[in-house]
Each structure stands twice: as structure tokens, then as C-alpha cells.
Amino acid sequence: MSGRAWWVLGACIAMLAAGASVVAIVATPPNPDHAPALQAQVRLHAEAHPTFSAITAPAIAAPPTEISMPKVDGIGPGDLVATIAGETIGIYDNPGDATPRENWSRLSYYSNPRTFMGLTTKDVDGTQWILAQLPEYPNNTEGWIRADEVTIASTDMRVNVYLDEREVDLLRDDKVQMTSTAVVGTAATPTPLGTYFISDPVDLTASPNGIYGAHALGLSAYSETLETFKGALPQIALHGTSSAKYFGQAASNGCVRLPDEAIRALAAEAALGTPVVIHQSRNSATSAP
């Protein structure tokens, strides 16, 4: 495997590898000191999702629903979530190539199964291939993978991030379930625009009052201004925080910080492979073709 394939949540949780290995699925209550502020900063859309305000789901969302292999181009984000099925997976430059450009092991640095966002498919001599976005630096790195080396699933969940408004929406079937205030990247270390996916959810509920909160949801996105962060690749994540004073500001190294209630909700609903679309603003998202 190439050196860059050993990605870590550099920009957000590089210092938490040891602690994050504890994966007790325990939905501990939010910090009571933050409760009044969090209630004002997180808007749960009860009409769209009546049970959503009672965040009693598992700390980490269940995997997306397995489906049959799509055979059409123009696959949208979340329509094809491909997860490694064996112990290794080949990444190819072209569909039908006999030799992969590299082979990846089954698990990521944080022990999540390698997962990819499918972009399109192609049949070559009876073998189905998937062009996938890879959770790899630099952003939007692509590669072809064989469909017989992955399980195929889909998800109707999506996370939208709006940088100008410093807000995050959680959507199901394009209906907003929750809107939360957030901290986004500074002008010097901006949160990168684009369509990515959750590639490395890390459960930190064993120590939920740490600087990254109860969860860190690592993305297939990396800082476009930092080459490294604390000695690791500058991977972007949605994560909690131990401080509420910067909500609504551009004050991070590129990651998106959320109130405890919001990150718990995202972790419970947005599974591995869930698309995360980072927009400049709500207006630009509405006007996009």
C-alpha cells in the first residue's frame, strides 16, 4: 500500500488514536452545563421526523441497506456505497486492467472497513466495475474497483454543510431532519468545498467531554491548504467539541465542529458512506444546476 493510503484523521483526531479504540456503544447524556445553549443552537425538525428529538438510537448508525448492483451511469451521492468484502481490495487505473495500481487492506487506521462512494459503473467482458471516490489525499482522488470485491449498499441520508451560514443540515430523502450551528474553517485553513462521504466514524462516547466531543466522523476530504497536521495528513471531520464559544464562527483548521447534541444525532443517523456536501452558502446550493 502507498504511504498516502495510511490516512488518519489528522486535522481533527490525530492525538486520540489510543482513546478512540474503546468502542462502547453507550448513549451518555449531553453535558448538562451546555444544555441550554445546545437547545438554542440545534433545531430538530420534528414534523419531518417525529422521533428524532429523542436521540436514543445507537451511538453509531447501522450500515446502509444492501442493494443490487446499479447498471446505469450518473449515480448520485449515496446511491452506491461500496464496502470492501474481503481482506484486501485492488485499486485500478482503468476498468478491465489486469493489475491494480495498489492494494488496500481491509481496515482503515481506525478499524473501519474500507468504504467508497460510487460515481459510475461499467461492464467489461462480463465483470462489473465501479469508478469510486477514494478516501485518500488529495481530494476527489478516484479509482476503479471490481464490484465482486465489495458489498453494494445505498443510503437516503445526507449531510449538508453551509460555510457562510456556519450551519449543518441532516437530511433524509432530501427532507431536513435537523439544523445545527457549527464552527467551520478560517480563511487561512478553509473547510474544502465539494461532495465527500463519511469514511471513518470514531466513537468517543467513553470520554464524551474531550476536545472532539462524543464522536468524530472522518470524511474523504482533506485540507487544501495544510500539507500535514500534527504530523499526519490533514483529514477533515465532523466532530463535537468541549467548547461552545466559537459556534457560528470560522475558527477551525478546516474541520466542522458541532454541539454535542448535534454530533450525537449525526453519528446515530449518518452511517459509514453517508454523503457530506460542503456548500459555500445556502444560496449557492439552491442555484447549483
N, C-alpha and C positions, 0 to 999 in steps of 0.2 A: 504494500500500500504506500502511496506517496505521502510525503510528510504533511502536506496540506490537508489530507483526509483525516488527520488526527485533530479535528476541530474540538474546541471546548467552548464553553460559554464565557469567553474571555472578557468581554466588556461588562459582564454582569455578575458571574458567579465563579470566577476562576479560583477564588480563595475558599470555596465551600465544598470541594470535592469529597473530603472526608466526611463532613457532616451530612451531606446530601445522600450518602449511601444508606441512611436509615429511612425506609420507605413504609413506615407505619401509616396506614390509611385511617387517620383519625381526624374528624371534622371538629377541631377545637374552636371555641367561640372567638370572635374578634376581640382585640384588645379593648377592654371597657373604657380605657382612657380616651380612645379615639372614636368611640361610638357616635357621639353627637355630630362630630364633623363628618364622619363617613356617611351618615344618613342623609346629610345635605348634599354630599358630593356624588353619590351613586343613585341613579334613578332607575328603578326596576319597573319595567313595563308590564304591569300585572294583567292588563286586558289581553295582551298578546300571549302571555304565558302565566296563567293564574297561579301556579305553584312555584314560580321562580323566586319569589321573595323569601321563601323558606329554604335557605341553602342547606339542604340536608343530604344532597347527593354525595356519592363517593368523592374523596379528595381529588382523585384523578379520574377524568372521564373514561368511559369504556371505549374500546376501539370502534372505529366506524363500521358500518354494516357491509359485509362482504357481498359482492355482486359479480355478475358475469363480465367477461372482458368486453369493453366497448370496441366497436369496429368502425368508428367514424372519426373524422378529423374535427378540429375546433372544440376540443374538450375544454370545458370551463374549470376554473379552480374548484377543487373539491369533488369533481365528477369522477376522478380516477386517483385514488390513493393507493400507492403500491408499496407493500411492505415485504422485506426480504423473507423468503420461505425456508432457505437452507442455512448452512453455516457460512457461506461466502456468496458474493454476487459480483458478476463481471460488469464493468462499465465500458461501453464500446463507443467508438467514434461514429460508426455508421451501422444501420441495421443490416444484419447478414454477415458482418465481419466474423472471421473465424477466431480472432484473438482479441481479448479485451485490452484496452489501454491501461487498465488497472483492475485489481480485485479488492473488494472491500470485505471486511469481516462482518459477522452478523450483528454485533452490538456496537453502539456508539460509545463515546467516552463515559457517558452517564448511564450506560447499560440499557438504553432504549434500542429496540430493533430498528435497523436502518429503514427509513421511510422516505418516499419520493413523491413529488407531485407530477402526475402525468399531464403531458401537454398535447400529445397526439399519438396515434398508433399506426403501425404499418405491418403488413403481412409480406414476408419474404420466404418464398418456397414452402409455404405452409406453417411457418413459425411466426408467431405474433411478437412484435417488438413495440416497446414504449419509449418515446422520447420524453425524458423526465428532467425536471429541475432538480438539481442535486443540492443537498445541504452542505455546500462547500464554498470556500473562498476562491475567487471573488463572486460577488452577487450574480445571480442568474446564470451560473455555470450549468450547462446541460450535458446530457449523455444518454445514449441508448442502452436500455436494459431488456433482457428477454422476459416475456410475460410468464414463461414457465419457471422462472426463478423467484417469483413474487406472488403474494396473495393480493387480490384486487378488491378494493372497497370504495365506498363513496360516503360523503357527509353533506348534510344540509346546513351545517353550521358555518359561520364566517365571522371573522373579527375585522372591523374597520377602524383604522386609526386616522384621526384628523389632526394634523400638526398645528395649523393656525388656531384652531379652537381648543387645542390641548384636551381632546376628548377621544374616548374609545367607545364604540358600539359593539355589542354582541348580537348577532342576527341568526335566526333560524328560518329557512325558506324565505329569505330576504325581508323578514319582519323583525324589527328591532325588539330585542328582549330586555336589554339593559343599556344604559348610557352612563359612562363614568368620566369624571375628571381624570387628568393624567399629567405626568411630567414627561416632556419629550426632550430631544437633544438640543444642545445650544447651537448657535450659528457656526461655531468652530468645529463642533462634533455633532452634525445633524443626524437625526433618525432618517435612514435612507428610504426614499420613495420606492414603491413597487409592490408587486404581488409575491408573497412568500408563503411559508407554511410552518406550523409548529413541528419541529424536528426533535426537540429534546425537553420534554416536560420533566421538571425536577421537583419532587415533593419535599418541602422543608417544614411540614407541619409539626415535626418533632421539636423544632425551635422556631415557632412562628413569629417571634418578635425580633428576629435578626434583621440585618440591614436589607435583605432581599425578601422579607416577609414570609408568608406561608408557602408560596410557590414561585418558581422561576420557569417560564415557558420559553425555552430557547427556540429561536427561529432559524430558518435557512437564509437569514440576512446577516450581513456584516457591515461594520462601519466603513464608509468610503473615504474617510479622512485619516483614520488611525491605522497604522500598519500592525501594531500589537497593542495589547492592553494587559498590564501586569504579567508580561512575558508570554502571553497566549494570543491566539487570533481574536480579533475584536468582534465576537459574535453578539448580535443583538438579541434581546429577550424582552418579553413582557414579564414584569415581576412586581412583587409587593415592595414595601419599604417600611422602615422603622420610624420615618419622619413624615409628617403631613404638611410641613411648612412650605414645600415647593409645588404643591398641586396647582395646576393651571399655569405653570411656567415652563420655559425652555431652559432646563438646568442640568440635564443628564449628559453622559458621554455618548448618547445615542440610543440607549435602552428606553423603554416606556415603563415608567413607574406608575403603579395603581394603588388605590386604597385597599386595605386588607379584604373588605367585603367583596370588592370587585375582582381581585385576583383569585379569590376562592371560587367565585361564581364562574369565572373563565375556566379555571382548572377542572371544575366539575362538569362543564358542558362542552368545552372545546378540546377534543381528543387529539392525539398524535395524528398529524396530517391535515389538521384544520387550516384552511387558507387564512392568511392575515394580509389585508390590503392596506398599505400605508399611503394615504392621500395627503396632498398639501392642505386642502381645505374641503369643507362640505360642498362649497360651490363648484370647485374643480371636479369633485367626484360626480356631482349631478350633471355637469356639462360634458363629461367624458363620453366618447362615442360608444 
